[in-house]
Amino acid sequence: LTDLRLKPGENPLKAADLAYTVQMFFCDVVLDILNHLYQQKISDNLILGGGCMLNSSCNGIILQNTPFKNMHVY
């Protein structure tokens, strides 16, 4: 990642593109994990906690992209 760091004089959109790509990859992985978890038929409710799960951008799409009915984030 050091090589991808924004260098003086470079267009800041380059860094924004990297941040967007990493965010989308993160959300895809989280949704895959949660959809697999739901298939275990444990509950229709989801409780999340911890540093990565405080990602509000990702949290905003979980209920729309998984079968969970309710979600709570600590």
Secondary structure by P-SEA (a helix, b strand, c coil): cccccccccccaaaaaaaaaaaaaaaaaaaaaaaaaaaaaccccbbbbbcccccaaaaaacccccccccccccc
